[in-house]
């Protein structure tokens, strides 16, 4: 699969039984629909994270690496204002989510720093200080 950020070929990594697509060139991560919930240890339906719409975003538009539709800019819930919220690219067809370099670690850290996957990501990609 091609990276939606830099168009390089991505590799597949397995984290806690979940296959994630990783770009060695730009450090971005693609998660198929429902994989974020699995990585964060949530069970139940794959729509348990309600992403918040973004108004008037100036960030570059990207296409879904699965269906090629233009992805929507969405905030991951959390943080008190737009500067504290994590901005993600979300496929409108539900194919998945795109995380720029370091954003997946940030999302997992916000959820629970004792998360096994968070620790694996820190070991693989280095610690953020």
Secondary structure, DSSP 8 states (H G I E B T S, - for coil): -B-TTT--B-EEEEETTEEEEE-TTT--EEEETTHHHHHTT--S-TT-S--EE-SS--S---B-TTT--B-EEEEES-SSSTTTSEEEEE-TTS-EEEE-TTHHHHHHHHH-TT-HHHHHHHHHH----
